[in-house]
Amino acid sequence: MAVFGPTASGKTAVAEALADRIPSTLISADAMQVYRGVPILTNQSERPTELVGIWDLEHEASVGEYARLAHAAIDAALAAGVTPIVVGGTGLYLRAALVELELPPAPDPGARERWEQEYDDLGPEAAHELLAERDPEAAARLHPNDRRRIVRALELAAAGASLAPRIDRLWTGQTRHPTLVFGLDVPKEELDRRIDERTRSMFERGAAEEADRAFAGPISSTARAIHGLEEAAQLPEEEAIETLIRDTRRYAAYQRKWMRRIPGLVSLPADRPPGEVADAILEMARARQRLPAGPAGRPRRAADA
């Protein structure tokens, strides 16, 4: 099963409540929680979860590498007779965990840096226009300010490939294993309140100090994308807080769009205690017979393990 939702919707708490109720393995589908050394800024749980804190900050992450690890973790859980619970808010990582993505070729050494420099030299609009000339289908799907993906699309176009087919294939309804995907729906006003509260708590717990430590050593371009990392290290605290709140709300809106596009997603109201949401998920999962059976054929709870 999988639990998805916008940031601050309570995904982690719901997944942990599920793990309290059934024999399971928690598996993260969060592109930023893969990094160690930044547990506050990436909102990492203290509960053991697969694919959390697995890479140093200097590691250049890729969805292909993540997918291989996620598939192995899911398969290991199923082989052990427990339920893999994939939880996270990075839509691409969620899909990578659940399906066999047809990924574009790996970049040639040095090509990424050359295209990054080209993007910076040309500027967003001109770089997007260049992509439109070389791969209009990919350009139509990307905003000029999406530097990372514009650069990747230009890189692929130069290699005779395209980012567009990969984008389309993300939305296949076929998964590697039968999977129920649950989406947590929280009213915008409540979600905004939670984001504000969580952001201020992060700084009270030492987000700025964590960011300073991160920048004291080598850091990859993918790690630099951690929400709030640069702001916490560079801005006065209150300005950093307000900036992160604003950006997180925008990101939550983006995640809501992902929710609407995930095939077969079951949306559940999540403005209630995590245990209640978990119970609702289990009721639906049991009705669809997607959980390992315990004694007398009933779904197993933790006490049955």
C-alpha positions in Angstrom: 0.0 0.0 0.0 1.1 3.6 -0.4 0.2 6.8 1.4 0.7 10.1 -0.4 -0.3 13.7 0.3 0.9 17.3 0.4 3.5 18.3 3.0 2.2 18.6 6.5 -0.9 16.5 5.7 0.2 13.9 8.3 1.6 11.2 6.0 4.3 10.0 8.4 2.0 9.9 11.4 -0.7 7.9 9.4 1.9 5.5 8.1 3.3 4.9 11.6 -0.2 4.3 12.9 -0.7 1.7 10.1 2.6 0.1 11.2 1.3 -0.1 14.7 -1.7 -2.1 13.5 -0.3 -4.5 10.9 3.1 -6.3 10.4 4.7 -3.9 7.9 7.8 -2.2 6.6 7.8 1.6 6.2 9.5 2.7 3.0 10.1 6.4 2.3 9.2 8.0 -1.1 10.7 11.4 -0.3 13.5 12.8 -2.5 15.0 14.8 0.3 14.7 12.3 3.2 17.3 10.2 1.4 20.0 12.5 2.8 21.5 12.1 6.2 22.6 15.0 8.3 19.4 17.1 7.8 16.7 15.3 9.8 15.0 18.6 10.9 14.7 20.3 7.5 13.6 17.1 5.8 11.2 16.1 8.6 12.6 12.7 9.2 10.9 10.4 11.6 12.8 8.7 14.4 11.0 5.5 13.6 13.0 3.1 11.4 12.1 3.6 7.8 13.7 2.3 4.7 15.5 4.8 2.3 15.7 7.5 4.9 19.2 9.0 5.5 20.9 6.6 3.1 23.2 9.1 1.3 25.7 11.7 2.3 24.9 15.3 1.2 27.6 15.2 -1.5 25.8 12.3 -3.3 24.0 13.2 -6.5 20.7 11.5 -6.3 18.8 10.0 -9.2 15.4 8.5 -9.5 16.8 5.4 -11.2 19.1 4.7 -8.3 16.2 5.3 -5.8 13.9 3.0 -7.9 16.2 0.1 -7.6 16.5 0.5 -3.8 12.8 0.9 -3.4 11.9 -2.1 -5.5 14.4 -4.2 -3.4 12.8 -3.0 -0.1 9.3 -3.7 -1.3 10.2 -7.1 -2.6 12.0 -8.0 0.7 8.9 -7.0 2.7 6.6 -9.1 0.6 9.0 -12.0 0.8 8.9 -11.7 4.6 5.1 -11.8 4.5 4.6 -8.2 5.7 3.0 -5.2 4.1 5.3 -2.7 2.5 3.9 0.8 3.2 5.4 3.3 0.8 5.0 6.8 2.2 6.0 10.2 0.9 5.2 13.4 -0.9 7.6 13.3 -3.9 5.3 12.1 -6.7 8.1 11.0 -9.0 9.7 8.9 -6.2 6.3 7.4 -5.4 5.8 6.3 -8.9 9.4 5.0 -9.2 8.8 2.9 -6.1 5.6 1.4 -7.5 6.1 0.9 -11.2 8.8 -0.1 -13.7 9.7 3.3 -15.1 11.3 3.5 -18.5 14.0 5.9 -17.6 16.0 8.0 -20.1 19.7 7.2 -20.6 22.2 8.2 -18.0 24.0 11.5 -18.7 27.4 11.5 -20.4 30.2 12.6 -18.0 30.5 16.4 -18.2 27.3 16.9 -20.3 25.2 18.0 -17.3 27.7 20.7 -16.3 27.9 22.0 -19.9 24.2 22.3 -20.2 23.8 23.9 -16.8 26.3 26.5 -17.9 24.4 27.0 -21.2 21.2 27.5 -19.2 22.8 30.1 -17.0 24.5 31.9 -19.9 21.3 32.1 -22.0 18.9 32.7 -19.2 15.6 30.8 -18.5 13.5 32.2 -21.4 16.2 31.7 -24.1 17.1 28.3 -22.8 13.5 27.3 -23.0 13.3 28.6 -26.5 16.4 26.5 -27.4 14.6 23.4 -26.0 11.5 24.3 -28.0 13.6 24.2 -31.2 15.1 20.9 -30.3 12.3 19.1 -28.5 9.0 21.1 -28.7 7.1 18.3 -27.0 9.3 18.4 -23.9 9.4 22.2 -23.9 5.6 22.4 -23.9 5.6 20.5 -20.5 8.2 22.5 -18.7 8.3 26.0 -17.3 11.3 28.2 -18.3 12.3 28.5 -14.6 12.4 24.7 -14.1 16.2 24.8 -14.5 16.9 21.2 -13.5 14.5 19.6 -15.9 15.2 22.1 -18.8 18.9 21.2 -18.5 18.0 17.5 -18.5 15.7 17.9 -21.5 18.4 19.7 -23.4 20.9 17.0 -22.4 18.6 14.3 -23.7 17.8 16.1 -26.9 21.5 16.4 -27.6 21.8 12.6 -27.1 18.8 11.9 -29.5 16.3 11.1 -26.7 13.5 13.1 -25.1 12.1 13.8 -21.7 8.5 13.9 -23.0 8.0 10.1 -23.3 9.2 9.7 -19.7 6.8 12.3 -18.4 3.9 10.6 -20.2 4.8 7.1 -18.9 4.7 8.3 -15.3 1.0 8.1 -15.2 0.5 4.4 -16.2 -1.9 2.6 -13.9 0.1 -0.6 -13.9 2.2 -1.3 -10.8 4.8 -3.9 -10.1 2.6 -5.4 -7.4 -1.2 -4.9 -6.7 -1.2 -1.6 -4.7 -3.7 0.6 -3.0 -2.7 4.2 -3.1 -4.3 6.5 -0.5 -4.2 10.3 -0.7 -4.5 12.4 2.4 -6.8 15.4 1.8 -6.6 18.3 4.3 -8.5 21.6 3.8 -6.2 24.4 2.6 -6.7 26.6 5.7 -5.8 23.7 8.0 -2.8 22.7 5.8 -1.5 26.3 5.8 -1.8 26.4 9.6 0.1 23.1 9.9 2.8 24.3 7.5 3.3 27.5 9.5 3.4 25.7 12.8 5.8 23.0 11.6 8.2 25.5 10.0 8.5 27.6 13.2 9.1 24.4 15.1 11.9 23.4 12.8 13.8 26.6 13.5 13.2 26.2 17.2 14.8 22.8 17.0 17.8 24.0 15.2 17.1 24.2 11.4 19.6 27.1 10.9 22.4 25.2 12.7 21.6 22.1 10.7 21.9 24.1 7.4 25.2 25.7 8.5 26.6 22.2 9.1 25.4 21.0 5.7 27.2 23.8 3.9 30.4 23.2 5.8 31.1 20.2 3.6 30.6 19.1 0.0 27.0 19.2 -1.2 25.4 18.0 -4.4 23.0 19.9 -6.6 20.2 17.5 -5.7 20.9 18.0 -1.9 20.9 21.8 -2.4 17.2 21.4 -3.5 16.2 20.5 0.1 13.4 23.0 1.0 14.7 25.7 3.3 18.3 24.6 3.3 19.8 27.7 1.6 17.3 30.0 3.2 18.1 28.7 6.7 21.8 29.2 6.1 21.8 32.6 4.4 18.8 34.6 5.7 17.9 36.2 9.0 15.8 33.7 10.9 12.4 35.4 10.6 12.9 36.1 6.9 14.0 32.5 6.4 10.9 31.2 8.2 8.5 33.4 6.1 10.2 32.4 2.9 10.1 28.7 3.7 6.4 29.0 4.7 5.6 30.6 1.4 7.6 28.1 -0.6 6.2 25.2 1.3 2.6 26.3 0.6 3.4 26.5 -3.1 4.9 23.1 -3.0 1.8 21.7 -1.2 -0.3 23.1 -4.1 1.9 21.3 -6.5 1.6 18.0 -4.6 -2.2 18.4 -4.7 -1.9 18.4 -8.5 0.1 15.1 -8.3 -2.7 13.6 -6.2 -5.3 14.3 -8.8 -3.2 12.6 -11.5 -2.3 9.3 -9.7 -4.4 6.6 -11.3 -6.7 4.8 -8.8 -5.8 7.0 -5.9 -8.3 6.7 -3.0 -8.7 10.2 -1.3 -9.4 10.3 2.4 -10.1 13.3 4.7 -7.1 13.7 6.9 -8.1 16.6 9.2 -8.5 14.1 12.0 -6.3 12.0 14.3 -3.8 9.8 12.4 -5.2 6.7 14.1 -8.6 7.3 12.6 -7.2 7.8 9.2 -5.2 4.6 9.6 -8.3 2.7 10.6 -10.2 3.9 7.6 -7.3 2.8 5.3 -7.2 -0.6 6.9 -11.0 -1.0 6.5 -10.8 -0.3 2.8 -7.6 -2.5 2.4 -9.2 -5.4 4.2 -12.4 -5.1 2.0 -10.2 -5.4 -1.0 -8.1 -8.3 0.5 -4.8 -6.6 0.0 -3.3 -7.4 3.4 -1.5 -10.6 4.6 -3.9 -13.0 6.3 -3.4 -13.9 9.9 -5.1 -16.7 11.9 -8.4 -17.9 10.5 -7.9 -15.9 7.4 -8.3 -12.5 9.1 -5.8 -9.7 8.3 -2.9 -9.8 10.7 -2.3 -7.2 13.3 1.0 -6.5 15.0 0.1 -8.9 17.8 -0.2 -11.8 15.2 3.4 -11.4 13.9 
